[in-house]
Amino acid sequence: MSVIPVMLIVWGVVAACFLALLAYRGQLTRYEEDQLFLNAGGDCHEQKEQNEIIRKVTQIGPAIRVLGFAAAAMTVGIVGIFTYDAWQRLQ
């Protein structure tokens, strides 16, 4: 069972990166406001800030999905290995 410690370390790194990205996204969207800018000139500073926030959030979206899926798959794999090992020891 030498693969378990390696899998746990990799899972910890993936989960930590996933949680860090979630925290970063939460920090970004904390200042996002639900406003409708009706300025005819379209040169509003607040609108540019909101567009930048939206750009950053959409840019990290795929990484969040990939890391979330990887963490979930590794969790299932680790639990499966532990279950298989326990089953073999009971028999």
Secondary structure by P-SEA (a helix, b strand, c coil): ccaaaaaaaaaaaaaaaaaaaaaaaaaaacccccccccccccccaaaaaaaaaaaaaaaaaaaaaaaaaaaaaaaaaaaaaaaaaaaaaac
